[in-house]
Amino acid sequence: MRSILLIGLLAFTIGMSNASEVMSPRIVELDGFHVVGMQTFGNPSDGSFPNMWSALFNFEGSIPNITNDTVSYGIETYTKEHHTQGKWFYMAGRQVEDLSNVPVQMSAKHIPPNKYAVFEYKGSITARLGEQFQYIYKDWLPESGYELAGPFDFEKYDARFLGPDNENSVFEIYIPIKAKEK
């Protein structure tokens, strides 16, 4: 599964403009939760994002209190550099019960309780993944009646993710939303 996630996330670096196959999201409310993992600041094209997965797998035995060892998260956190330099924070991590014993070589994030638009990505990972992100932010969100509720999003990889080349793979993209202010 380690190499599967690495290859799959490498495909994330491809950005396209058409996502005609993207389905409408389901809207969910989640309690807040904690994630511990490996984080980098950069651009997906520099290769650092997939490297966070191999780093996570090398150190995940040192993460205390993992809540579910079959679920992983890819968290994107956006700052002003996202718009000016095309860079943002990317973290590959695992959900934990609390943040009391974060290993020194790792980072921690608290994902806030929020309403989320959840998009499923189905099939092998191709340029369609970049297309889906483009569709979500450029097409769906402006027309949805919602706006972003925070400068982040995350991917959730569970047992349905069968590998980047598997047409039956599924993972989810969570976008924090709130009703548009009128």
TORGUVEX-586128 format. One record per residue: residue number from 0; residue in one letter; z negated, y, x of N, C-alpha, C in turn. Coordinates in nm, 4 decimals. Atoms other than C-alpha are relative to their C-alpha. Example, Ala and Ser with C-alpha at 12.3 -4.5 7.8 and 13.67 -1.06 7.14 Angstrom:
% residues 2
[0; 'A'; [0.0000; -0.1190; 0.0890]; [-0.7800; -0.4500; 1.2300]; [0.0000; 0.1200; 0.0900]] [1; 'S'; [0.0060; -0.1190; -0.0820]; [-0.7140; -0.1060; 1.3670]; [-0.0730; 0.1090; -0.0770]] 
% end
This chain:
% residues 182
[0; 'M'; [0.0000; -0.1195; 0.0832]; [0.0000; 0.0000; 0.0000]; [0.0000; 0.1253; 0.0873]] [1; 'R'; [0.0051; -0.1163; -0.0876]; [-0.0607; 0.2330; 0.2955]; [0.1390; 0.0518; 0.0311]] [2; 'S'; [-0.1350; -0.0453; -0.0331]; [0.3018; 0.2433; 0.4044]; [0.0746; 0.0435; -0.1244]] [3; 'I'; [-0.0633; -0.0380; 0.1264]; [0.4074; 0.2661; 0.0421]; [-0.0307; 0.1452; -0.0318]] [4; 'L'; [0.0369; -0.1379; 0.0286]; [0.2128; 0.5885; -0.0084]; [0.0604; 0.0961; 0.1011]] [5; 'L'; [-0.0579; -0.0871; -0.1009]; [0.3357; 0.7307; 0.3209]; [0.1465; 0.0279; -0.0285]] [6; 'I'; [-0.1415; -0.0173; 0.0292]; [0.6985; 0.6726; 0.2329]; [0.0176; 0.0795; -0.1278]] [7; 'G'; [-0.0105; -0.0706; 0.1266]; [0.6457; 0.7927; -0.1210]; [-0.0277; 0.1473; 0.0144]] [8; 'L'; [0.0330; -0.1405; -0.0148]; [0.4853; 1.1158; -0.0154]; [0.0992; 0.0728; 0.0884]] [9; 'L'; [-0.1060; -0.0621; -0.0778]; [0.7568; 1.1802; 0.2398]; [0.1109; 0.0476; -0.0927]] [10; 'A'; [-0.1022; -0.0396; 0.0969]; [0.9972; 1.1914; -0.0538]; [-0.0400; 0.1263; -0.0752]] [11; 'F'; [0.0491; -0.1212; 0.0669]; [0.7797; 1.4688; -0.2018]; [0.0591; 0.1256; 0.0637]] [12; 'T'; [-0.0512; -0.1169; -0.0705]; [0.9283; 1.7013; 0.0584]; [0.1371; 0.0438; -0.0493]] [13; 'I'; [-0.1331; -0.0336; 0.0481]; [1.2628; 1.6978; -0.1189]; [-0.0123; 0.0839; -0.1256]] [14; 'G'; [0.0051; -0.0876; 0.1170]; [1.3004; 1.9864; -0.3630]; [0.1376; 0.0162; -0.0612]] [15; 'M'; [-0.1273; -0.0148; 0.0694]; [1.5766; 1.9968; -0.6206]; [-0.0217; 0.0902; -0.1205]] [16; 'S'; [0.0112; -0.0969; 0.1086]; [1.6480; 2.2059; -0.9306]; [0.0216; -0.0566; -0.1387]] [17; 'N'; [-0.0300; 0.0526; 0.1322]; [1.7320; 1.9697; -1.2174]; [-0.0859; -0.1227; -0.0271]] [18; 'A'; [0.0856; 0.1141; 0.0335]; [1.4911; 1.7348; -1.3912]; [0.0233; -0.0395; -0.1443]] [19; 'S'; [-0.0344; 0.0296; 0.1386]; [1.6692; 1.6290; -1.7050]; [-0.0730; -0.1226; -0.0538]] [20; 'E'; [0.0658; 0.1215; 0.0464]; [1.4826; 1.2974; -1.7175]; [-0.1508; 0.0158; -0.0168]] [21; 'V'; [0.1443; -0.0222; 0.0093]; [1.1341; 1.4538; -1.7169]; [-0.0413; 0.0000; -0.1467]] [22; 'M'; [0.0515; 0.0057; 0.1361]; [0.9378; 1.3734; -2.0281]; [-0.1044; 0.1101; -0.0197]] [23; 'S'; [0.1055; -0.0963; 0.0305]; [0.6981; 1.6067; -2.2030]; [-0.1341; -0.0570; 0.0452]] [24; 'P'; [0.1296; 0.0489; -0.0472]; [0.3442; 1.5891; -2.0702]; [-0.0935; -0.0320; -0.1149]] [25; 'R'; [0.1118; 0.0107; 0.0926]; [0.0353; 1.4709; -2.2444]; [-0.1033; 0.1004; 0.0491]] [26; 'I'; [0.1017; -0.0987; -0.0346]; [-0.2477; 1.7229; -2.2513]; [-0.1352; -0.0695; -0.0079]] [27; 'V'; [0.1308; 0.0644; -0.0064]; [-0.5921; 1.5997; -2.1450]; [-0.1030; 0.1004; 0.0497]] [28; 'E'; [0.1107; -0.0755; -0.0586]; [-0.9306; 1.7475; -2.0680]; [-0.0788; -0.0966; 0.0870]] [29; 'L'; [0.0734; 0.0838; -0.0948]; [-1.1089; 1.6099; -1.7640]; [-0.1294; 0.0683; 0.0406]] [30; 'D'; [0.1216; -0.0488; -0.0633]; [-1.4616; 1.6459; -1.6389]; [0.0340; 0.0276; 0.1463]] [31; 'G'; [-0.0194; -0.0239; -0.1417]; [-1.4899; 1.7766; -1.2870]; [-0.0297; -0.1263; 0.0803]] [32; 'F'; [0.0266; 0.1135; -0.0888]; [-1.4882; 1.5289; -1.0002]; [0.0197; 0.0437; 0.1445]] [33; 'H'; [-0.0036; -0.0298; -0.1430]; [-1.5100; 1.5175; -0.6208]; [0.0967; -0.0933; 0.0711]] [34; 'V'; [-0.0921; 0.0788; -0.0812]; [-1.2519; 1.3993; -0.3687]; [-0.0302; 0.0285; 0.1467]] [35; 'V'; [0.0173; -0.0110; -0.1447]; [-1.3016; 1.3329; 0.0024]; [0.1215; -0.0627; 0.0653]] [36; 'G'; [-0.1171; 0.0550; -0.0677]; [-1.0129; 1.2824; 0.2381]; [0.0407; 0.0817; 0.1202]] [37; 'M'; [-0.0566; -0.0692; -0.1153]; [-0.7899; 1.4182; 0.5085]; [0.0912; 0.1111; -0.0505]] [38; 'Q'; [-0.0715; -0.1173; 0.0479]; [-0.6380; 1.7635; 0.4734]; [0.0770; 0.0679; 0.1126]] [39; 'T'; [-0.0793; -0.0786; -0.0935]; [-0.3680; 1.9677; 0.6425]; [0.0493; 0.1252; -0.0700]] [40; 'F'; [-0.0614; -0.1218; 0.0522]; [-0.2182; 2.3128; 0.5996]; [0.1385; 0.0068; 0.0605]] [41; 'G'; [-0.1350; -0.0041; -0.0536]; [0.1558; 2.3233; 0.6297]; [0.1047; -0.0022; -0.1089]] [42; 'N'; [-0.1152; 0.0120; 0.0870]; [0.4927; 2.2694; 0.4741]; [0.0371; -0.1476; -0.0041]] [43; 'P'; [-0.0303; 0.1428; 0.0061]; [0.5958; 1.9254; 0.3485]; [0.1076; -0.0433; 0.0987]] [44; 'S'; [-0.1090; 0.0382; -0.0902]; [0.9018; 1.9332; 0.5711]; [-0.0462; -0.0182; 0.1441]] [45; 'D'; [0.0468; 0.0160; -0.1382]; [0.6867; 1.9432; 0.8868]; [-0.0573; -0.1399; 0.0259]] [46; 'G'; [0.0458; 0.1376; -0.0170]; [0.5781; 1.5812; 0.8282]; [-0.1499; -0.0187; -0.0046]] [47; 'S'; [0.1459; 0.0134; -0.0040]; [0.2067; 1.6568; 0.8147]; [-0.0577; -0.0595; -0.1279]] [48; 'F'; [0.0567; 0.0504; 0.1257]; [0.1574; 1.5657; 0.4483]; [-0.0086; -0.1530; 0.0001]] [49; 'P'; [0.0111; 0.1467; -0.0044]; [0.2462; 1.1948; 0.4830]; [-0.0991; -0.0475; 0.1053]] [50; 'N'; [0.0961; 0.0389; -0.1040]; [0.0356; 1.1844; 0.8007]; [-0.1429; -0.0016; -0.0519]] [51; 'M'; [0.1350; -0.0013; 0.0548]; [-0.2714; 1.2623; 0.5910]; [-0.0344; -0.1346; -0.0629]] [52; 'W'; [0.0251; 0.1318; 0.0586]; [-0.2293; 0.9258; 0.4173]; [-0.0372; -0.1019; 0.1069]] [53; 'S'; [0.0366; 0.0949; -0.1055]; [-0.2312; 0.7292; 0.7410]; [-0.1369; 0.0354; 0.0583]] [54; 'A'; [0.1330; -0.0400; -0.0483]; [-0.5311; 0.9342; 0.8607]; [-0.1083; -0.0436; -0.0979]] [55; 'L'; [0.0974; 0.0441; 0.1001]; [-0.7112; 0.8632; 0.5327]; [-0.0261; -0.1495; 0.0125]] [56; 'F'; [0.0178; 0.1447; -0.0077]; [-0.6481; 0.4901; 0.5633]; [-0.0744; -0.0407; 0.1265]] [57; 'N'; [0.0716; 0.0302; -0.1242]; [-0.7783; 0.4950; 0.9218]; [-0.1491; 0.0275; -0.0106]] [58; 'F'; [0.1406; -0.0403; 0.0078]; [-1.1073; 0.6604; 0.8198]; [-0.0668; -0.0322; -0.1331]] [59; 'E'; [0.0586; 0.0142; 0.1325]; [-1.1582; 0.5580; 0.4571]; [-0.1221; -0.0912; -0.0033]] [60; 'G'; [0.1194; 0.0829; -0.0072]; [-1.4155; 0.2968; 0.5572]; [-0.1262; 0.0813; 0.0236]] [61; 'S'; [0.1162; -0.0856; -0.0246]; [-1.6419; 0.5871; 0.6513]; [-0.0330; 0.0904; -0.1187]] [62; 'I'; [0.0264; -0.0831; 0.1175]; [-1.6237; 0.7507; 0.3064]; [-0.1044; -0.0701; -0.0874]] [63; 'P'; [0.1009; 0.0621; 0.0854]; [-1.9463; 0.6786; 0.1172]; [0.0268; 0.0281; -0.1477]] [64; 'N'; [0.0033; -0.0195; 0.1452]; [-1.9658; 0.6371; -0.2602]; [0.1362; 0.0178; -0.0674]] [65; 'I'; [-0.1297; -0.0039; 0.0681]; [-1.5971; 0.5860; -0.3492]; [-0.0191; -0.0584; -0.1391]] [66; 'T'; [0.0216; 0.0436; 0.1383]; [-1.5853; 0.5539; -0.7278]; [0.0967; -0.1083; -0.0448]] [67; 'N'; [-0.0990; 0.1002; 0.0400]; [-1.2685; 0.3418; -0.7557]; [0.0939; -0.0203; 0.1172]] [68; 'D'; [-0.0812; 0.0216; -0.1203]; [-1.1003; 0.1823; -0.4568]; [0.1468; -0.0299; -0.0289]] [69; 'T'; [-0.1418; 0.0198; 0.0322]; [-0.7698; 0.1369; -0.6437]; [0.0698; 0.1297; -0.0397]] [70; 'V'; [-0.0584; -0.1295; 0.0372]; [-0.7120; 0.5099; -0.7109]; [-0.0081; 0.0946; 0.1191]] [71; 'S'; [-0.0064; -0.1024; -0.1048]; [-0.6023; 0.7748; -0.4608]; [0.0575; 0.1275; -0.0600]] [72; 'Y'; [-0.0468; -0.1307; 0.0463]; [-0.5254; 1.1433; -0.5005]; [0.0731; 0.0732; 0.1114]] [73; 'G'; [-0.0678; -0.0956; -0.0866]; [-0.2798; 1.3806; -0.3399]; [-0.0217; 0.1365; -0.0624]] [74; 'I'; [0.0374; -0.1293; 0.0573]; [-0.4146; 1.7335; -0.3927]; [0.0707; 0.1120; 0.0753]] [75; 'E'; [-0.0653; -0.1168; -0.0560]; [-0.2106; 2.0473; -0.3362]; [-0.0802; 0.1231; -0.0416]] [76; 'T'; [0.0741; -0.1230; 0.0257]; [-0.4037; 2.3760; -0.3056]; [0.0830; 0.1149; 0.0544]] [77; 'Y'; [-0.0923; -0.1070; -0.0346]; [-0.1987; 2.6943; -0.3036]; [-0.0729; 0.1308; 0.0294]] [78; 'T'; [0.0498; -0.1315; -0.0371]; [-0.2779; 3.0237; -0.1310]; [0.1198; 0.0949; 0.0044]] [79; 'K'; [-0.1116; -0.0950; -0.0057]; [-0.0690; 3.3379; -0.0822]; [0.1075; -0.0446; 0.0990]] [80; 'E'; [-0.0980; 0.0500; -0.0967]; [0.1001; 3.1630; 0.2113]; [0.1036; -0.0922; -0.0643]] [81; 'H'; [-0.0968; 0.0835; 0.0708]; [0.2667; 2.9339; -0.0387]; [0.1246; 0.0802; -0.0338]] [82; 'H'; [-0.1124; -0.0843; 0.0391]; [0.4833; 3.2203; -0.1591]; [0.0640; 0.0711; 0.1186]] [83; 'T'; [-0.0541; -0.0759; -0.1121]; [0.5241; 3.4000; 0.1730]; [0.0533; -0.0866; 0.1143]] [84; 'Q'; [-0.0387; 0.0855; -0.1121]; [0.5560; 3.1083; 0.4177]; [0.0376; -0.1414; -0.0410]] [85; 'G'; [-0.0301; 0.1358; 0.0442]; [0.6118; 2.7980; 0.2042]; [-0.1003; -0.1026; 0.0492]] [86; 'K'; [0.1052; 0.0896; -0.0496]; [0.2813; 2.6487; 0.3258]; [-0.1135; -0.0070; -0.1010]] [87; 'W'; [0.1182; 0.0163; 0.0828]; [-0.0174; 2.5106; 0.1393]; [-0.0844; -0.1138; 0.0542]] [88; 'F'; [0.0896; 0.1085; -0.0403]; [-0.3123; 2.2753; 0.1794]; [0.0388; -0.1263; -0.0750]] [89; 'Y'; [-0.0256; 0.1300; 0.0616]; [-0.2464; 1.9084; 0.1150]; [-0.1099; -0.0949; 0.0441]] [90; 'M'; [0.1067; 0.0951; -0.0294]; [-0.5196; 1.6482; 0.0923]; [0.0325; -0.1350; -0.0605]] [91; 'A'; [-0.0067; 0.1372; 0.0470]; [-0.4923; 1.2715; 0.0647]; [-0.1441; -0.0483; -0.0068]] [92; 'G'; [0.1413; 0.0334; 0.0101]; [-0.8216; 1.1461; -0.0702]; [-0.0348; -0.1016; -0.1057]] [93; 'R'; [0.0582; 0.0959; 0.0930]; [-1.0445; 0.9234; -0.2735]; [-0.1119; 0.0689; -0.0764]] [94; 'Q'; [0.1072; -0.0563; 0.0810]; [-1.2793; 1.0127; -0.5571]; [-0.1329; -0.0601; 0.0426]] [95; 'V'; [0.1342; 0.0431; -0.0380]; [-1.6486; 0.9971; -0.4696]; [-0.1013; 0.0480; -0.1034]] [96; 'E'; [0.1065; -0.0357; 0.0942]; [-1.9725; 1.0161; -0.6667]; [-0.0579; 0.1373; 0.0276]] [97; 'D'; [0.0571; -0.1294; -0.0352]; [-2.1054; 1.3167; -0.4766]; [0.0486; 0.0390; 0.1395]] [98; 'L'; [-0.0456; -0.0520; -0.1288]; [-2.0443; 1.5300; -0.1680]; [-0.1133; 0.0097; 0.1015]] [99; 'S'; [0.1173; -0.0112; -0.0863]; [-2.3741; 1.4657; 0.0060]; [0.0218; -0.0521; 0.1416]] [100; 'N'; [-0.0190; 0.0586; -0.1334]; [-2.2373; 1.2655; 0.3018]; [0.1466; -0.0018; 0.0405]] [101; 'V'; [-0.1414; -0.0073; -0.0370]; [-1.8859; 1.3868; 0.3821]; [0.0113; -0.0185; 0.1514]] [102; 'P'; [-0.0178; 0.0181; -0.1446]; [-1.7784; 1.2517; 0.7231]; [0.0569; 0.1267; 0.0633]] [103; 'V'; [-0.0337; -0.1262; -0.0648]; [-1.7315; 1.5362; 0.9714]; [0.1508; 0.0172; 0.0192]] [104; 'Q'; [-0.1441; -0.0118; -0.0217]; [-1.3613; 1.4591; 1.0299]; [0.0786; 0.0158; -0.1306]] [105; 'M'; [-0.0659; -0.0070; 0.1297]; [-1.2861; 1.4807; 0.6576]; [-0.0311; 0.1303; -0.0724]] [106; 'S'; [0.0189; -0.1164; 0.0864]; [-1.2608; 1.7501; 0.3938]; [-0.0418; -0.0471; -0.1384]] [107; 'A'; [0.0430; 0.0322; 0.1360]; [-1.3997; 1.7628; 0.0424]; [0.0503; 0.1064; -0.0954]] [108; 'K'; [-0.0428; -0.0915; 0.1065]; [-1.2751; 1.9181; -0.2799]; [-0.0750; -0.0365; -0.1268]] [109; 'H'; [0.0502; 0.0204; 0.1356]; [-1.4330; 1.9651; -0.6178]; [0.1138; 0.0382; -0.0929]] [110; 'I'; [-0.1018; -0.0272; 0.1005]; [-1.1720; 1.9372; -0.8901]; [-0.0756; 0.0420; -0.1256]] [111; 'P'; [0.0816; -0.0524; 0.1107]; [-1.3040; 2.1530; -1.1740]; [0.0332; -0.0650; -0.1334]] [112; 'P'; [-0.0315; 0.0456; 0.1351]; [-1.3363; 2.0453; -1.5344]; [0.1071; 0.0936; -0.0561]] [113; 'N'; [-0.1105; -0.0830; 0.0446]; [-1.0221; 2.1646; -1.7009]; [0.0884; -0.0772; -0.0970]] [114; 'K'; [-0.1081; 0.0579; 0.0788]; [-0.7365; 2.1038; -1.9390]; [0.1179; -0.0175; 0.0952]] [115; 'Y'; [-0.1112; 0.0304; -0.0892]; [-0.4370; 1.9433; -1.7660]; [0.1213; -0.0467; -0.0792]] [116; 'A'; [-0.1256; 0.0586; 0.0456]; [-0.0726; 1.8792; -1.8443]; [0.0275; -0.1148; 0.0960]] [117; 'V'; [-0.0180; 0.1190; -0.0830]; [-0.0104; 1.5255; -1.7186]; [0.1424; -0.0510; -0.0180]] [118; 'F'; [-0.1366; 0.0483; -0.0014]; [0.3429; 1.4273; -1.6267]; [0.0040; -0.1339; 0.0719]] [119; 'E'; [-0.0172; 0.1280; -0.0681]; [0.4326; 1.0694; -1.5427]; [0.1292; 0.0033; 0.0797]] [120; 'Y'; [-0.1190; 0.0213; -0.0807]; [0.6723; 0.9979; -1.2632]; [0.0234; -0.1496; -0.0005]] [121; 'K'; [-0.0321; 0.1417; 0.0114]; [0.8475; 0.6655; -1.3182]; [0.1204; -0.0334; 0.0858]] [122; 'G'; [-0.1131; 0.0487; -0.0777]; [1.0728; 0.4693; -1.0904]; [-0.0198; 0.0175; 0.1487]] [123; 'S'; [0.0074; -0.0152; -0.1448]; [1.1512; 0.4677; -0.7235]; [-0.0049; 0.1483; 0.0339]] [124; 'I'; [0.0131; -0.1395; -0.0404]; [1.0735; 0.7839; -0.5356]; [0.1283; 0.0430; 0.0696]] [125; 'T'; [-0.1250; -0.0562; -0.0503]; [1.3900; 0.9800; -0.4779]; [-0.0109; 0.1514; -0.0121]] [126; 'A'; [-0.0030; -0.1451; 0.0176]; [1.4934; 1.3433; -0.4989]; [-0.0508; 0.0400; -0.1380]] [127; 'R'; [0.0528; -0.0310; 0.1336]; [1.3839; 1.3199; -0.8637]; [-0.1426; 0.0512; 0.0039]] [128; 'L'; [0.1379; -0.0500; -0.0076]; [1.0246; 1.3817; -0.7529]; [-0.0014; 0.1508; 0.0227]] [129; 'G'; [-0.0099; -0.1446; -0.0213]; [1.1104; 1.7243; -0.6144]; [0.0553; 0.0690; -0.1231]] [130; 'E'; [-0.0561; -0.0547; 0.1232]; [1.3175; 1.7844; -0.9268]; [-0.1066; 0.0120; -0.1072]] [131; 'Q'; [0.1040; -0.0039; 0.1017]; [1.0185; 1.7005; -1.1432]; [-0.0954; 0.1162; 0.0235]] [132; 'F'; [0.0875; -0.1141; -0.0282]; [0.7931; 1.9521; -0.9673]; [0.0711; 0.1314; -0.0328]] [133; 'Q'; [-0.0770; -0.1210; 0.0320]; [1.0671; 2.2148; -0.9961]; [0.0046; 0.0212; -0.1513]] [134; 'Y'; [-0.0051; -0.0095; 0.1460]; [1.1055; 2.1400; -1.3665]; [-0.1344; 0.0454; -0.0569]] [135; 'I'; [0.1325; -0.0333; 0.0525]; [0.7302; 2.1580; -1.4298]; [-0.0286; 0.1490; 0.0163]] [136; 'Y'; [0.0382; -0.1384; -0.0281]; [0.6805; 2.4963; -1.2650]; [0.1038; 0.1032; -0.0430]] [137; 'K'; [-0.1047; -0.0986; 0.0292]; [1.0168; 2.6652; -1.3303]; [0.0483; -0.0035; -0.1449]] [138; 'D'; [-0.0525; 0.0136; 0.1360]; [1.1082; 2.5327; -1.6758]; [-0.1099; -0.0261; -0.1029]] [139; 'W'; [0.0966; 0.0393; 0.1019]; [0.8291; 2.3570; -1.8634]; [-0.1109; 0.1033; -0.0160]] [140; 'L'; [0.1167; -0.0888; 0.0090]; [0.5357; 2.5861; -1.7792]; [0.0323; 0.1343; -0.0660]] [141; 'P'; [-0.0278; -0.1293; 0.0645]; [0.7017; 2.9209; -1.8697]; [0.0297; -0.0108; -0.1500]] [142; 'E'; [-0.0368; 0.0186; 0.1408]; [0.8174; 2.7764; -2.2041]; [-0.1088; -0.0689; -0.0821]] [143; 'S'; [0.0973; 0.0904; 0.0624]; [0.5016; 2.5779; -2.2855]; [-0.1053; 0.0648; -0.0877]] [144; 'G'; [0.1133; -0.0617; 0.0672]; [0.2586; 2.8330; -2.4261]; [-0.1263; -0.0073; 0.0842]] [145; 'Y'; [0.1115; 0.0093; -0.0942]; [0.0348; 2.7593; -2.1264]; [0.0334; 0.0785; 0.1256]] [146; 'E'; [-0.0164; -0.0542; -0.1342]; [-0.0206; 2.9181; -1.7887]; [-0.0923; -0.0765; 0.0930]] [147; 'L'; [0.0844; 0.0705; -0.0964]; [-0.1772; 2.7886; -1.4704]; [-0.1446; 0.0441; -0.0124]] [148; 'A'; [0.1434; -0.0286; 0.0065]; [-0.5548; 2.7659; -1.4783]; [-0.0639; -0.0054; 0.1382]] [149; 'G'; [0.0529; 0.0045; -0.1359]; [-0.5915; 2.7361; -1.1024]; [0.1124; -0.0196; 0.0992]] [150; 'P'; [-0.1039; 0.0089; -0.1027]; [-0.4007; 2.7416; -0.7744]; [0.0074; -0.1385; 0.0659]] [151; 'F'; [-0.0041; 0.1363; -0.0532]; [-0.3744; 2.3642; -0.7366]; [0.0687; -0.0910; -0.1004]] [152; 'D'; [-0.0396; 0.1104; 0.0860]; [-0.2328; 2.0449; -0.8780]; [-0.0325; -0.1274; 0.0756]] [153; 'F'; [0.0248; 0.1248; -0.0718]; [-0.2782; 1.6801; -0.7962]; [0.0797; -0.1141; -0.0586]] [154; 'E'; [-0.0643; 0.1251; 0.0392]; [-0.1118; 1.3434; -0.8068]; [-0.1074; -0.1076; -0.0010]] [155; 'K'; [0.0938; 0.1117; 0.0094]; [-0.3020; 1.0348; -0.9140]; [0.0789; -0.1289; 0.0144]] [156; 'Y'; [-0.0644; 0.1279; -0.0287]; [-0.1931; 0.7008; -0.7678]; [-0.0982; -0.1108; -0.0350]] [157; 'D'; [0.0858; 0.1119; 0.0371]; [-0.3377; 0.3926; -0.9339]; [0.0794; -0.1299; 0.0111]] [158; 'A'; [-0.0625; 0.1321; -0.0126]; [-0.2440; 0.0258; -0.9733]; [0.1436; -0.0034; -0.0516]] [159; 'R'; [-0.1373; -0.0030; 0.0503]; [0.0769; 0.1248; -1.1521]; [0.1010; 0.0416; 0.1067]] [160; 'F'; [-0.0900; -0.0376; -0.1091]; [0.2187; 0.2616; -0.8263]; [0.0272; -0.1241; 0.0839]] [161; 'L'; [-0.0368; 0.1267; -0.0618]; [0.4039; -0.0395; -0.6909]; [0.0809; 0.0158; 0.1279]] [162; 'G'; [-0.0759; -0.0262; -0.1220]; [0.5829; 0.1239; -0.4021]; [0.1119; 0.0989; -0.0246]] [163; 'P'; [-0.0991; -0.1060; 0.0156]; [0.8359; 0.3976; -0.3373]; [0.1389; -0.0492; -0.0400]] [164; 'D'; [-0.1323; 0.0544; 0.0327]; [1.1364; 0.1700; -0.3813]; [0.0008; -0.0833; -0.1268]] [165; 'N'; [0.0117; 0.0850; 0.1183]; [1.0104; -0.0075; -0.6912]; [0.0312; 0.0808; -0.1262]] [166; 'E'; [-0.0405; -0.0690; 0.1230]; [1.1831; 0.1007; -1.0136]; [-0.1084; -0.0034; -0.1076]] [167; 'N'; [0.1084; 0.0094; 0.0977]; [0.8653; 0.0024; -1.2042]; [-0.1233; 0.0799; 0.0393]] [168; 'S'; [0.1141; -0.0814; -0.0433]; [0.6330; 0.2376; -1.0109]; [-0.0249; 0.1152; -0.0967]] [169; 'V'; [0.0407; -0.1135; 0.0819]; [0.4388; 0.5006; -1.2020]; [-0.1176; 0.0680; 0.0693]] [170; 'F'; [0.1187; -0.0779; -0.0353]; [0.2063; 0.7790; -1.0912]; [0.0022; 0.1262; -0.0829]] [171; 'E'; [0.0146; -0.1161; 0.0873]; [0.0832; 1.0957; -1.2581]; [-0.0173; 0.1283; 0.0806]] [172; 'I'; [0.0132; -0.1341; -0.0564]; [0.1061; 1.4656; -1.1764]; [-0.0825; 0.0821; -0.0990]] [173; 'Y'; [0.0919; -0.0775; 0.0842]; [-0.1785; 1.6823; -1.3129]; [0.0132; 0.1483; 0.0343]] [174; 'I'; [-0.0133; -0.1446; -0.0157]; [-0.1223; 2.0567; -1.3635]; [-0.1110; 0.0665; -0.0817]] [175; 'P'; [0.1071; -0.0654; 0.0759]; [-0.4289; 2.2684; -1.4577]; [0.0582; 0.1123; -0.0867]] [176; 'I'; [-0.0585; -0.0973; 0.0940]; [-0.3446; 2.4763; -1.7669]; [-0.1068; 0.0653; -0.0862]] [177; 'K'; [0.0787; -0.0675; 0.1029]; [-0.4935; 2.7235; -2.0109]; [0.0989; 0.0703; -0.0915]] [178; 'A'; [-0.0887; -0.0683; 0.0942]; [-0.3501; 2.8951; -2.3173]; [0.0443; 0.1323; 0.0597]] [179; 'K'; [-0.0522; -0.1291; -0.0486]; [-0.1271; 3.1903; -2.2302]; [-0.0719; 0.1129; -0.0697]] [180; 'E'; [0.0596; -0.1186; 0.0585]; [-0.2926; 3.5213; -2.2799]; [0.1103; 0.0810; -0.0676]] [181; 'K'; [-0.1017; -0.0732; 0.0765]; [-0.1108; 3.7279; -2.5417]; [0.0013; 0.1453; 0.0337]] 
% end
